[in-house]
Amino acid sequence: MQQENVVLCAASAYEEKFYLNPEFDALPEGIKEDLQIISVLFTADVGGVLIMEFAPEGELQLRVDVAEEDILFDEIGSGLKIRQIQRERAELFESLEMYYRVFFLGDTAAIE
C-alpha cells in the first residue's frame, strides 16, 4: 500500500486563504509565519494554489494546482518562483524535513 503525501500548508489565490495543517500546530510561531508569508506571496505573484507537502519518505515538496479556467496563471513564473523559494529557503525546508522525519516518521537517525 502506497502512503499518501501529508500536506503541511497551502495558500489559494482564488479564495485568498492560507491553511496550515493542524497536525503542525507545534511548530514555532516564527516558522508558521514564514510558511504563511512564502505561500501567500507566491500565490499573489503567480496565482493558483501553492501546496507544501511531505512525500512519504519525508521530502518537502512544493506543488501548484491551477483552475482550468485560470488564463492569468503564470506557469513559467510559477516554476521559476518555486526554484527561487527552494534556493532561498533551503535551510528552513531542511529543518522542516528533519522535524517531519523525527516527529511523524519516528526516524531518530535523522537527528544523529
GIFENBEL-V707235 format. One record per backbone hydrogen bond with DSSP energy under -0.5 kcal/mol. CO is the residue of the C=O (numbers start at 1). NH is the residue of the N-H. If there is no record, write none. Layout:
co: (CO/CO)
nh: (NH/NH)
This chain:
co: (5/6/8/9/10/11/12/12/17/19/21/22/24/28/28/29/30/31/32/33/34/35/36/37/38/39/40/41/42/42/43/46/48/49/49/50/51/51/52/52/53/54/55/59/61/61/63/65/67/69/70/73/74/75/76/77/78/79/80/81/82/83/84/85/87/89/90/91/92/93/94/95/96/97/98/99/100/100/101/106/107/108/109)
nh: (7/54/21/52/19/50/16/17/12/10/24/25/27/31/32/33/34/35/36/37/38/39/40/41/42/43/44/45/46/47/47/74/13/51/65/11/53/63/8/9/61/6/58/55/53/63/51/49/70/71/73/75/78/79/80/81/82/83/84/85/86/87/88/89/90/93/94/95/96/97/98/99/100/101/102/103/104/105/107/108/110/111/112)
